[in-house]
Amino acid sequence: MTFLEKNDIITVKDYFGPALENHTGEFIPKDRRNFFAITAHFDPRPLFSHFYHWFELALMDKEPHSNPIRRKPLLYNIFISHNEGIATSVEEMFMHAGLYDDTPRAKEIVYIMIAQRAARGLGSLYAHANMMTMEEAGKVHSEYTPRGWMKTEKNLLLFEQQLYLRQPGYGTSYISGKYLMESAIADFARIKEQNHEEFKIKDFMDKLISMGNIPMACGLWEMTGSDKIFHDLK
């Protein structure tokens, strides 16, 4: 919370800290650690960055959006590229802003986590296309995650492959959503520059979180009036 506030990343609400603290976890012995527990054991901050989710959920509870459509989770999964895209993006964004500078090797965890999401999503795509069985998709997920960290505890692999098989688009949304998030930041900054205005990441993040659960392309359109991202997706 101190890092986000001092570096003007986002306006820190008084309920952000407690929302995150409820999910800090506990020590897990080595023989029981799954992929995410391994990353958290070496340095929990990359995973805690992904827990941006809890800020969004706390906002829904403490400051419900005025628009009833944006106030609650949607009944369909179009929002996942928004939520998972932001959560995955900020792992790397906070890294570049200096959150892990005191432990340089923590940066490796960020890229290992991105690689895991990419492998997981690729296996999911093959499964949905009926080009692979779920078991074969799981092998892509496991084999292409660095350091063999998806091979340590099999329940997570089974859980994730079943979850993403049931919800098409979810497995890929972490990486595709990250792209949409970063593309939106770039376009927001470009438009600010064209208008001779200063770009501040805090302005973007505050506006983004205030808009509630809408697709990233719609969010950028609302922020800037630009529908460029729609054309990029065609």
N, C-alpha and C positions, 0 to 999 in steps of 0.2 A: 504494500500500500504506500509506503514511504517513497519507493522508487517511482511509482506511477505519478504520485503527487509532485515530487520535486522536479521531475523531468517533463512535466506538463504533457503527459501521455493521454490522460482522460480525467474528467472531474470525478474524484473519488467520493462516493456517497458514504455516509456513516455506517451503512449496513453492508458495505462490500466486505470489510474485514471479517465480521462475524460469519458472513455467508461462506467465505473461503475457509475459515478456521474449522468449520463443521466437517470439512473433508480433507483434513491434513493427513489422515491415515495413521498408521503405526508401524513399528518394526516388524518385518516379515523375515523369518529365517531363510537362508540361502536356498535350501532344498524345496521351498514352497513359493519362490518368487516367479511370477510370470513376467512377460515383457515389460509392462508398465511399472511393476514393482522393482525390477532391475534398474530401470532408468531413475526411479525415485530414490533408490538406495544410494546411487552414486551422487546425484544432485536432484532434489525434488523440484527445483525452480522451473525447468522446462515443462514438466507436467502441471505444476501449479499455474503456469501461464495459460495452458489449455483450459484450466478450470475457470477461465473467463465466463464459461457457461453459468457458473453460480452467480455472477454479477447480473446476468440477463434474467435468470430465474427470480432473484431477489427483487429486481426492478419490477417484474410482473406482479409480485406480491405486495411490495411496498408502495409503488407508484404505477398503478395500472394505467395503460394507455387510454386516452380519451375515446379512441376509435374502437368499438366493440370487436371488430374483425381482427384487430392487431393485439387485442388485450390478452388472449389466451393462446395456447398451442393450437396450431391448425389441425384439422382432421386429416390432412393429406401431407405428404412429406416434401412439399416444395420448399419448405423453410430450411431444410437441412443444409443446403449449400451456404445459406446465410450463417446459421449457428456454428456448424462444424468448420466452415470456411474461415470465419473470424477466429475461432479458437485455435485452429491450426496455424493461421497467419501470425497471430500474436506471439507464438513460441519463437519464431524467427525475428519478428519485429522487435520484441523486447530484447532479444540477443543483440541486434544491431544498435539498439539504444543504450546498451551497456549493462544490462541486468546480470550477466554472467561474467563480466570482465575480471572479477577477482578469482575466478576458477576457469581458466581458458579451456580446459578439456571438457567442460560442461557443454561447450558449443558442439562437440561431437554428438552429444545426446540429441540435440535438436535435429541434426541431419539424419541420424539413425531413425528417429521417430518419423520423419518425413518419408524416408525410404520404406519403413514398415507400412505406412498408410498407402503408399504407391503400390507395393506388392500385394497388399490386402485388396485394394480396389481392382487391380488387374485380374487377380484370381476371381473376384466377384463378377467382373465383366464376362470372363470366359464361361463361368457357370450359368449366367443369365442367357448367354447366347447358345446354350446347350452344346458348347464345344468341349466342356469338361464336366466331370462329376464334381460334387462338392468336395470329395476327398482329394481329387486332382487339383482343384482350385486351392485347397488348403496347402498343398505342397508348394505351389507358387508363393503363397503367403509366407510359408515357413522358410523355404530355400533362399528367397531373395531379401529376407530381413537380415541386415548385417549382424555379425558377431555370433550368429546362431541363437539370438535371444528369443526367438519364437519357438525354440525347440526345448525349452526348459520345463514347461508346464503346459500340458496338452489341453486342459479344459478351456483356456482362453481361446485357443485356435478353433476349437469346436464351437464355442459360443459365438465368436465373431463371424465365422463362415455361415452358421445357421441364421444369425441375425440379419446379415446382409443378403442372404438368399431370399429371405422373406420380404425384404424391403428394397426393391430395385432402385438403384441410384444412391442409396445410402453409403455403400462401401466406397464409391468413387467421390462422394461429395466433399470429403476432407481435402483432396487435392484439387478437384475442379473448383470448389468453393474458395480455396486459398488463392487460386488464379483470379477468380472474380473479385475477391477482396483487394488484391494487389493492383489489379487493373482499375478498380474504382478509385483507389488512392491516387494512382498516377493521373487519371483523368480529372479528378477533383483538383489536384495540384496544378495541372496544366491550365485549367480554366481560371484558377486563381491568378496564375502568372500572366495569362492573356489580359486579365482585367486589372493588372498592376496591383494586385492584392497579395499580402503575405500568406503563404501556406503554413498552417500549423496543424500538426497531426491531432492535437487536442480538439480542434474545431471539427475535424472529420469524425473522430471517435465519438464525441459527444452527440453530434447530429445523428450518427449511425445508431447509437443505442437508444436515442429518444424516439426513433421511428418505429420501434417494435419489430415484430416478426413479419417482415416482408422480404421477398427475394432481393438479392443484392443489386440486380439490374434495375429494379423498381426504386430501390433506395438511392442509387446514383442519379436516376432520372429526377427524383424528388429533390435531391440536394442541389442539382445543377441545371436541370432542364435539358440535359444531354441524354439522348437515347443511343449514343455511340456503342455502348456495351451490348445492346440488343443486336446491332449489326455485326459486332465481333462474334456473336454466338451462332450466326447463321452459317 
